Structure formats: structure tokens, C-alpha cells
Amino acid sequence: MSKKSFSIRKRLESFVYAFRGLRWLFDEHNAWIHLVAMVGVITAGFLFSITQGEWIAIILCIGIVFAAEAFNTAIEKLANVVSPQWNKDIGKVKDLAAGAVLICAIAAAIVGLIIFIPYL
């Protein structure tokens, strides 16, 4: 087993792959729904001049929801390649991944309500 040497070029290429993944993420309708919600929340944050701590919570929630959506999309794409025909267990896996996104989105919405309701 040979150990590969560190390469700045290879590290930079990894960013290309990551940004390509983000582009593929936004082929998904749900990612666009999250994007619209993000724009609304960020706009509200500026309008209400939320605190630094509130911004941290909002940014973490946004990141978690988009990461969950990316994992869900990756799982769905992989499952469709592994089992193009309907499979009960693959269906459960896909449902669990979608459920994880829903959990993150609900938690983010609750955080948003906790932050923004006092400003209303």
C-alpha cells in the first residue's frame, strides 16, 4: 500500500467536485424550496437586526438542512442505481433519508420561530 503525497492541485480539484455536487443538488425541487426559505429567513434577519448568536443559530440550521437534503439526494440516486426496480427495503432507506430532511427542516423552523416571534 503506497501513501500518496499531498497535492494542492488534488485538493483544489476536490472543490470542483464539491461545487458540482451543489449544482446537482439544485436540480432537486425540494432544494429550491429550502433556498426560497433561506432567502426569506436571511431577509427577515436583516430587517429585524437579529443578534450575532441568532445569526449563528440561523446559519447552522440552514447548513444542516441543506446538508441533509444533499445526503438524501445522494442516497436516492445511489439507491436508484443499486435497485432500479422497486424494492421494499430500498424504499424504506429512501423514506428514512427523506424523514431525516423533514426532522432537520422542522427543527430549523422551530429555531426560526423562537428567534423571530419576539421581533413581531
C-alpha positions as CSV (number, residue, x, y, z in Angstrom):
1,M,0.0,0.0,0.0
2,S,1.6,3.2,-1.1
3,K,1.0,6.5,0.5
4,K,0.1,9.3,-1.9
5,S,1.8,12.6,-1.4
6,F,-0.1,15.8,-0.6
7,S,-1.0,17.8,-3.7
8,I,-2.5,21.2,-3.7
9,R,-3.8,20.6,-7.2
10,K,-5.8,17.5,-6.0
11,R,-7.2,19.4,-3.0
12,L,-8.4,22.2,-5.4
13,E,-9.9,19.5,-7.7
14,S,-11.9,18.3,-4.7
15,F,-13.6,21.7,-4.5
16,V,-14.6,21.4,-8.2
17,Y,-16.3,18.1,-7.4
18,A,-18.0,19.6,-4.3
19,F,-19.3,22.5,-6.3
20,R,-20.5,20.1,-9.0
21,G,-22.4,18.3,-6.3
22,L,-24.1,21.5,-5.2
23,R,-25.1,22.2,-8.8
24,W,-26.7,18.7,-8.9
25,L,-28.4,19.4,-5.5
26,F,-30.2,22.3,-7.0
27,D,-31.7,20.1,-9.7
28,E,-34.0,18.9,-6.9
29,H,-37.3,20.7,-6.3
30,N,-37.0,20.5,-2.5
31,A,-33.6,22.2,-2.6
32,W,-35.3,25.1,-4.3
33,I,-37.9,25.2,-1.6
34,H,-35.2,25.3,1.0
35,L,-33.4,28.0,-0.9
36,V,-36.6,30.2,-1.0
37,A,-37.0,29.7,2.8
38,M,-33.3,30.6,3.3
39,V,-33.7,33.8,1.4
40,G,-36.8,34.7,3.4
41,V,-35.1,34.0,6.7
42,I,-31.9,35.9,5.8
43,T,-34.0,38.9,4.7
44,A,-36.0,38.8,8.0
45,G,-32.7,38.6,9.9
46,F,-31.5,41.8,8.3
47,L,-34.9,43.5,8.7
48,F,-35.1,42.7,12.4
49,S,-31.4,43.2,13.0
50,I,-31.1,39.9,14.9
51,T,-28.2,39.3,17.2
52,Q,-24.9,37.6,16.4
53,G,-26.0,34.5,18.4
54,E,-29.3,34.4,16.5
55,W,-27.3,34.6,13.2
56,I,-25.2,31.7,14.3
57,A,-28.3,29.6,15.0
58,I,-29.8,30.5,11.6
59,I,-26.7,29.8,9.7
60,L,-26.2,26.4,11.4
61,C,-29.9,25.5,10.7
62,I,-29.5,26.5,7.0
63,G,-26.3,24.4,6.7
64,I,-27.9,21.4,8.4
65,V,-31.0,21.4,6.2
66,F,-29.0,21.7,3.0
67,A,-26.6,19.0,4.1
68,A,-29.5,16.7,5.0
69,E,-31.0,17.4,1.6
70,A,-27.7,16.6,-0.1
71,F,-27.4,13.3,1.8
72,N,-31.0,12.5,0.9
73,T,-30.4,13.2,-2.7
74,A,-27.2,11.1,-2.8
75,I,-28.9,8.2,-1.1
76,E,-31.8,8.4,-3.5
77,K,-29.5,8.5,-6.6
78,L,-27.4,5.6,-5.3
79,A,-30.5,3.5,-4.4
80,N,-31.9,4.0,-7.9
81,V,-28.7,2.7,-9.4
82,V,-28.4,-0.2,-7.0
83,S,-32.0,-1.2,-7.4
84,P,-33.7,0.4,-10.4
85,Q,-36.8,-1.8,-9.8
86,W,-39.0,-1.3,-6.8
87,N,-37.6,-2.8,-3.6
88,K,-39.3,-2.7,-0.2
89,D,-36.0,-2.3,1.7
90,I,-34.6,0.3,-0.6
91,G,-37.9,2.2,-0.3
92,K,-37.5,2.2,3.5
93,V,-34.0,3.6,3.2
94,K,-35.2,6.3,0.9
95,D,-38.1,7.1,3.2
96,L,-35.7,7.3,6.2
97,A,-33.4,9.7,4.3
98,A,-36.4,11.9,3.4
99,G,-37.6,11.7,7.0
100,A,-34.2,12.9,8.2
101,V,-34.5,16.0,6.0
102,L,-38.0,16.6,7.4
103,I,-36.7,16.4,11.0
104,C,-34.0,18.9,10.2
105,A,-36.4,21.3,8.5
106,I,-38.9,21.1,11.4
107,A,-36.1,21.8,13.9
108,A,-34.9,24.7,11.8
109,A,-38.5,26.1,11.6
110,I,-38.8,25.9,15.4
111,V,-35.5,27.7,15.8
112,G,-36.7,30.3,13.4
113,L,-40.0,30.7,15.4
114,I,-38.1,31.0,18.6
115,I,-35.9,33.7,17.1
116,F,-38.4,35.7,15.1
117,I,-41.6,35.7,17.2
118,P,-40.2,38.1,19.8
119,Y,-39.5,40.6,17.0
120,L,-43.1,40.6,15.7
